[in-house]
Structures are given as C-alpha cells and as structure tokens.
C-alpha cells in the first residue's frame, strides 16, 4: 500500500496512542453511573492529534459540536473548547509560565504553579472534568473484507478471501477530573485509510484515501463519537429511533444509527469564518 508522506509520518504516533492501557475493558475507571454522579459539567479541549488542525478545522468543530450534543442528551453540560482554551491560556499567562528564562528547562515549582492556575480556571468555568478529543492514525485488522477496530466494523471491499492489517484513523476521548484523575479513555474508529479495489488474494490492489476526504462523512464521524462514548452515549431520540426503524433490512445497525444521528444533527458553523476558519480548512462533513 502507498500512503502520502504525511500519513506515514502520522503513523509514528501509533505506538504511543495504542499503548495507553484502559482502566477496564470498556475504557472506564468508574462505572458510567458513578461517573455521572461525579461529573455534571465538562470543559471540552480543542481537538488535536495526527491530522493538522489548520486543514480540518471545520470538520473538527463538527466533531466537537456533535460530542457536546451527545453529552447534553446524557445530561452532561459542556463548555466549548474555544472558551476552555482561552481560560487556560490566561491562567498560564498569570502564572508566569513553567520554563526557566535562561535554560528553557521546565522548573518543577513553576510547573506546579501553572497546573494549579489551570485547575482554578477550570473550576471558575464550573467544570468537574475535561474531555480531550484526539484523532490518531491506528493500525486495524481486516478479515473477509471487513475491518474491525476501536468498537466499529467497516467494509474494505475485496471479498471474503482477504485478511491482514491496514492503517485507519480513530477518535480518542480522554475524560479527566479537574484533579487530574483519569475517568475514561476510549476510542471509536472513524475510517480506514485504504480500500481494496480488485486484484487477487496474493496481489491485492489498494486505493488510498484522499486527504481531502478525511473526516468528510457525517455518518462515520457520528459513529466514531457514539462508539468512543460507549455507555455514556445517550439513547436515540424519538426522531432518530423512527429513522432507524424505517431503515432497510440487513443494514449494519451501528452505521444506520450513526447516519440517522448525523442527519438529525444541526451543525453551527463559526460566527466569523474568515477569522475562525482558515481558507485551507476542509468544509464541514456531509450529513449523508
């Protein structure tokens, strides 16, 4: 398989991303019920990871707003990342930074002062926890033409005779209490970076995903968010449930729900696109 150079460089993050051990097999340190008792308001962090934010700003904003909408239906308030990051930046500025002015090294005392200032800023926002979404290049396994990774299944084409590994992208969510305690670490697969376009078992022909198409599907993005939230994901609304019930038989249930959720979701673009969204940014995902 061939990948664009930046795909390959992004894959270097795979080891560190995949190596983070979950707290249980579902990624929760507390049970969902305990977590909902402990956390009522979440400060969202700016999406980060292996895809350049300046290119995918609008699509990352779509993901953030969809996450916030899902949390709200689970009775969890959220603070937009723009407000969270501004408060944290101001806190760091007031604390004076954590590096020595002459050596550039991190000073333990300064670091603790900055972390304390950040915690105070989050408390002032009324938050019990922060949620950091990250998009990472990951390795996935596929068999009989279907890839399975990070709680999703995705057809790669090529028929039932194919199996092996490939690269894909996943949404990683890390929920931390203001004290720093990790509460949830869980991922949802977004899409494969390759599909099979013919060939033979011994000489498969791969088609690489184009960079401009990444994060471009509302259904795939919604599926990743719901999968990453796991037991924190809300039940479908009556509108979504009706959409699911009207679906054709033999359709993947997870994908069908995600498509219905994406169709029902109303994305709010930035108030001033010229200032908050670079010209090079890809447009918002298609709702499909």
KEDO-677688 format. One record per residue (C-alpha): residue number from 1; x, y, z. Coordinates in steps of 0.05 Angstrom, whole numbers, plus 5000, padded with zeros to 4 digits. Layout:
// residues N
+-----+------+------+------+
| num |   xx |   yy |   zz |
+-----+------+------+------+
| NUM |    X |    Y |    Z |
...
+-----+------+------+------+
END
This chain:
// residues 288
+-----+------+------+------+
| num |   xx |   yy |   zz |
+-----+------+------+------+
|   1 | 5000 | 5000 | 5000 |
|   2 | 5022 | 5071 | 4986 |
|   3 | 5007 | 5129 | 5032 |
|   4 | 5020 | 5203 | 5027 |
|   5 | 5082 | 5223 | 5065 |
|   6 | 5044 | 5258 | 5120 |
|   7 | 5002 | 5195 | 5130 |
|   8 | 5065 | 5155 | 5143 |
|   9 | 5095 | 5207 | 5190 |
|  10 | 5029 | 5210 | 5228 |
|  11 | 5032 | 5135 | 5239 |
|  12 | 5092 | 5145 | 5284 |
|  13 | 5042 | 5166 | 5338 |
|  14 | 5011 | 5096 | 5334 |
|  15 | 5055 | 5065 | 5387 |
|  16 | 5042 | 5118 | 5439 |
|  17 | 4968 | 5123 | 5424 |
|  18 | 4954 | 5049 | 5423 |
|  19 | 4998 | 5035 | 5483 |
|  20 | 4953 | 5072 | 5533 |
|  21 | 4922 | 5019 | 5577 |
|  22 | 4847 | 5026 | 5591 |
|  23 | 4821 | 5022 | 5662 |
|  24 | 4773 | 4965 | 5645 |
|  25 | 4756 | 4930 | 5580 |
|  26 | 4708 | 4986 | 5563 |
|  27 | 4756 | 5043 | 5580 |
|  28 | 4721 | 5067 | 5643 |
|  29 | 4755 | 5075 | 5711 |
|  30 | 4687 | 5087 | 5744 |
|  31 | 4622 | 5055 | 5724 |
|  32 | 4581 | 5100 | 5679 |
|  33 | 4531 | 5111 | 5736 |
|  34 | 4586 | 5131 | 5784 |
|  35 | 4617 | 5176 | 5732 |
|  36 | 4550 | 5212 | 5720 |
|  37 | 4545 | 5224 | 5795 |
|  38 | 4615 | 5253 | 5798 |
|  39 | 4614 | 5295 | 5734 |
|  40 | 4560 | 5345 | 5715 |
|  41 | 4596 | 5396 | 5672 |
|  42 | 4654 | 5383 | 5625 |
|  43 | 4705 | 5432 | 5596 |
|  44 | 4719 | 5409 | 5524 |
|  45 | 4791 | 5415 | 5500 |
|  46 | 4809 | 5433 | 5429 |
|  47 | 4812 | 5371 | 5384 |
|  48 | 4884 | 5350 | 5370 |
|  49 | 4923 | 5290 | 5344 |
|  50 | 4954 | 5268 | 5279 |
|  51 | 4913 | 5310 | 5229 |
|  52 | 4933 | 5383 | 5220 |
|  53 | 4880 | 5426 | 5253 |
|  54 | 4891 | 5484 | 5204 |
|  55 | 4868 | 5438 | 5148 |
|  56 | 4810 | 5404 | 5183 |
|  57 | 4785 | 5460 | 5230 |
|  58 | 4713 | 5459 | 5207 |
|  59 | 4707 | 5383 | 5210 |
|  60 | 4739 | 5381 | 5279 |
|  61 | 4689 | 5434 | 5301 |
|  62 | 4633 | 5389 | 5274 |
|  63 | 4660 | 5332 | 5317 |
|  64 | 4664 | 5377 | 5379 |
|  65 | 4593 | 5402 | 5370 |
|  66 | 4567 | 5331 | 5359 |
|  67 | 4603 | 5308 | 5422 |
|  68 | 4571 | 5365 | 5461 |
|  69 | 4503 | 5348 | 5434 |
|  70 | 4511 | 5275 | 5454 |
|  71 | 4534 | 5295 | 5524 |
|  72 | 4476 | 5342 | 5532 |
|  73 | 4427 | 5285 | 5518 |
|  74 | 4463 | 5246 | 5573 |
|  75 | 4450 | 5305 | 5620 |
|  76 | 4522 | 5329 | 5618 |
|  77 | 4535 | 5403 | 5607 |
|  78 | 4596 | 5424 | 5567 |
|  79 | 4638 | 5486 | 5557 |
|  80 | 4662 | 5497 | 5485 |
|  81 | 4736 | 5486 | 5473 |
|  82 | 4747 | 5558 | 5450 |
|  83 | 4725 | 5583 | 5518 |
|  84 | 4764 | 5529 | 5555 |
|  85 | 4829 | 5542 | 5517 |
|  86 | 4823 | 5618 | 5527 |
|  87 | 4814 | 5609 | 5602 |
|  88 | 4873 | 5561 | 5607 |
|  89 | 4918 | 5608 | 5565 |
|  90 | 4901 | 5666 | 5611 |
|  91 | 4915 | 5623 | 5672 |
|  92 | 4984 | 5604 | 5645 |
|  93 | 4999 | 5676 | 5630 |
|  94 | 4981 | 5698 | 5700 |
|  95 | 5024 | 5642 | 5730 |
|  96 | 5084 | 5665 | 5690 |
|  97 | 5099 | 5601 | 5653 |
|  98 | 5136 | 5539 | 5675 |
|  99 | 5204 | 5547 | 5640 |
| 100 | 5268 | 5577 | 5666 |
| 101 | 5282 | 5642 | 5630 |
| 102 | 5356 | 5626 | 5619 |
| 103 | 5359 | 5550 | 5608 |
| 104 | 5290 | 5538 | 5578 |
| 105 | 5281 | 5478 | 5624 |
| 106 | 5215 | 5463 | 5659 |
| 107 | 5221 | 5483 | 5732 |
| 108 | 5182 | 5437 | 5779 |
| 109 | 5158 | 5494 | 5824 |
| 110 | 5136 | 5536 | 5764 |
| 111 | 5102 | 5476 | 5733 |
| 112 | 5061 | 5463 | 5796 |
| 113 | 5041 | 5537 | 5798 |
| 114 | 5017 | 5534 | 5726 |
| 115 | 4978 | 5469 | 5738 |
| 116 | 4946 | 5500 | 5800 |
| 117 | 4926 | 5562 | 5760 |
| 118 | 4896 | 5518 | 5705 |
| 119 | 4856 | 5478 | 5755 |
| 120 | 4829 | 5543 | 5785 |
| 121 | 4810 | 5568 | 5716 |
| 122 | 4771 | 5504 | 5702 |
| 123 | 4736 | 5509 | 5770 |
| 124 | 4717 | 5581 | 5753 |
| 125 | 4684 | 5554 | 5690 |
| 126 | 4643 | 5508 | 5734 |
| 127 | 4674 | 5444 | 5706 |
| 128 | 4683 | 5378 | 5742 |
| 129 | 4725 | 5347 | 5686 |
| 130 | 4758 | 5360 | 5619 |
| 131 | 4746 | 5320 | 5556 |
| 132 | 4803 | 5318 | 5505 |
| 133 | 4786 | 5290 | 5435 |
| 134 | 4845 | 5267 | 5393 |
| 135 | 4847 | 5238 | 5324 |
| 136 | 4902 | 5186 | 5314 |
| 137 | 4928 | 5142 | 5259 |
| 138 | 4919 | 5070 | 5283 |
| 139 | 4931 | 5000 | 5257 |
| 140 | 4868 | 4959 | 5244 |
| 141 | 4856 | 4886 | 5228 |
| 142 | 4812 | 4864 | 5170 |
| 143 | 4785 | 4796 | 5152 |
| 144 | 4736 | 4773 | 5099 |
| 145 | 4736 | 4844 | 5071 |
| 146 | 4715 | 4876 | 5137 |
| 147 | 4759 | 4916 | 5184 |
| 148 | 4745 | 4914 | 5259 |
| 149 | 4777 | 4964 | 5306 |
| 150 | 4761 | 5011 | 5363 |
| 151 | 4689 | 4987 | 5371 |
| 152 | 4668 | 4993 | 5298 |
| 153 | 4666 | 4949 | 5235 |
| 154 | 4680 | 4977 | 5166 |
| 155 | 4678 | 4945 | 5097 |
| 156 | 4744 | 4949 | 5059 |
| 157 | 4718 | 4913 | 4997 |
| 158 | 4755 | 4858 | 4961 |
| 159 | 4710 | 4800 | 4981 |
| 160 | 4714 | 4746 | 5034 |
| 161 | 4783 | 4719 | 5017 |
| 162 | 4823 | 4778 | 5042 |
| 163 | 4853 | 4788 | 5111 |
| 164 | 4911 | 4827 | 5141 |
| 165 | 4925 | 4894 | 5173 |
| 166 | 4919 | 4966 | 5148 |
| 167 | 4920 | 5037 | 5175 |
| 168 | 4860 | 5077 | 5195 |
| 169 | 4841 | 5137 | 5238 |
| 170 | 4805 | 5136 | 5304 |
| 171 | 4775 | 5186 | 5352 |
| 172 | 4805 | 5180 | 5422 |
| 173 | 4769 | 5211 | 5481 |
| 174 | 4803 | 5222 | 5548 |
| 175 | 4760 | 5247 | 5606 |
| 176 | 4797 | 5273 | 5667 |
| 177 | 4773 | 5301 | 5732 |
| 178 | 4798 | 5371 | 5750 |
| 179 | 4845 | 5337 | 5799 |
| 180 | 4878 | 5302 | 5741 |
| 181 | 4847 | 5234 | 5755 |
| 182 | 4832 | 5196 | 5690 |
| 183 | 4760 | 5175 | 5687 |
| 184 | 4752 | 5149 | 5616 |
| 185 | 4798 | 5131 | 5558 |
| 186 | 4763 | 5102 | 5499 |
| 187 | 4766 | 5104 | 5423 |
| 188 | 4718 | 5099 | 5365 |
| 189 | 4741 | 5081 | 5295 |
| 190 | 4728 | 5133 | 5240 |
| 191 | 4752 | 5105 | 5174 |
| 192 | 4805 | 5063 | 5140 |
| 193 | 4859 | 5098 | 5101 |
| 194 | 4854 | 5046 | 5046 |
| 195 | 4802 | 5004 | 5009 |
| 196 | 4810 | 4944 | 4964 |
| 197 | 4796 | 4957 | 4891 |
| 198 | 4805 | 4889 | 4858 |
| 199 | 4867 | 4847 | 4846 |
| 200 | 4878 | 4778 | 4875 |
| 201 | 4889 | 4749 | 4944 |
| 202 | 4964 | 4747 | 4930 |
| 203 | 4966 | 4815 | 4895 |
| 204 | 4910 | 4860 | 4923 |
| 205 | 4900 | 4928 | 4892 |
| 206 | 4893 | 4982 | 4944 |
| 207 | 4862 | 5051 | 4937 |
| 208 | 4887 | 5102 | 4987 |
| 209 | 4840 | 5152 | 5019 |
| 210 | 4850 | 5223 | 4994 |
| 211 | 4869 | 5274 | 5048 |
| 212 | 4811 | 5320 | 5029 |
| 213 | 4762 | 5263 | 5044 |
| 214 | 4785 | 5250 | 5115 |
| 215 | 4732 | 5267 | 5168 |
| 216 | 4686 | 5283 | 5110 |
| 217 | 4630 | 5235 | 5127 |
| 218 | 4579 | 5256 | 5179 |
| 219 | 4558 | 5184 | 5188 |
| 220 | 4628 | 5159 | 5200 |
| 221 | 4643 | 5216 | 5248 |
| 222 | 4578 | 5205 | 5287 |
| 223 | 4592 | 5130 | 5291 |
| 224 | 4662 | 5144 | 5320 |
| 225 | 4634 | 5192 | 5373 |
| 226 | 4580 | 5144 | 5395 |
| 227 | 4629 | 5086 | 5397 |
| 228 | 4680 | 5126 | 5436 |
| 229 | 4629 | 5149 | 5487 |
| 230 | 4607 | 5077 | 5498 |
| 231 | 4559 | 5072 | 5556 |
| 232 | 4558 | 5148 | 5562 |
| 233 | 4525 | 5154 | 5494 |
| 234 | 4451 | 5172 | 5501 |
| 235 | 4393 | 5131 | 5476 |
| 236 | 4367 | 5152 | 5407 |
| 237 | 4316 | 5208 | 5407 |
| 238 | 4246 | 5190 | 5381 |
| 239 | 4264 | 5223 | 5315 |
| 240 | 4327 | 5181 | 5308 |
| 241 | 4291 | 5118 | 5331 |
| 242 | 4238 | 5129 | 5277 |
| 243 | 4293 | 5139 | 5225 |
| 244 | 4326 | 5074 | 5247 |
| 245 | 4261 | 5036 | 5245 |
| 246 | 4249 | 5059 | 5174 |
| 247 | 4316 | 5033 | 5150 |
| 248 | 4324 | 4977 | 5100 |
| 249 | 4335 | 4908 | 5130 |
| 250 | 4405 | 4877 | 5131 |
| 251 | 4438 | 4945 | 5143 |
| 252 | 4492 | 4950 | 5196 |
| 253 | 4455 | 4974 | 5258 |
| 254 | 4512 | 5016 | 5284 |
| 255 | 4522 | 5051 | 5218 |
| 256 | 4447 | 5062 | 5209 |
| 257 | 4440 | 5095 | 5277 |
| 258 | 4501 | 5139 | 5262 |
| 259 | 4471 | 5160 | 5196 |
| 260 | 4405 | 5178 | 5228 |
| 261 | 4441 | 5216 | 5283 |
| 262 | 4483 | 5255 | 5232 |
| 263 | 4421 | 5273 | 5192 |
| 264 | 4385 | 5299 | 5254 |
| 265 | 4445 | 5339 | 5278 |
| 266 | 4448 | 5413 | 5263 |
| 267 | 4520 | 5438 | 5256 |
| 268 | 4531 | 5511 | 5274 |
| 269 | 4589 | 5540 | 5233 |
| 270 | 4636 | 5592 | 5263 |
| 271 | 4606 | 5661 | 5271 |
| 272 | 4661 | 5693 | 5230 |
| 273 | 4691 | 5642 | 5182 |
| 274 | 4744 | 5690 | 5156 |
| 275 | 4775 | 5696 | 5224 |
| 276 | 4760 | 5629 | 5258 |
| 277 | 4768 | 5583 | 5198 |
| 278 | 4829 | 5586 | 5152 |
| 279 | 4816 | 5587 | 5077 |
| 280 | 4850 | 5519 | 5070 |
| 281 | 4804 | 5485 | 5120 |
| 282 | 4761 | 5429 | 5093 |
| 283 | 4686 | 5441 | 5094 |
| 284 | 4641 | 5410 | 5147 |
| 285 | 4625 | 5336 | 5138 |
| 286 | 4569 | 5314 | 5092 |
| 287 | 4507 | 5295 | 5132 |
| 288 | 4491 | 5238 | 5083 |
+-----+------+------+------+
END
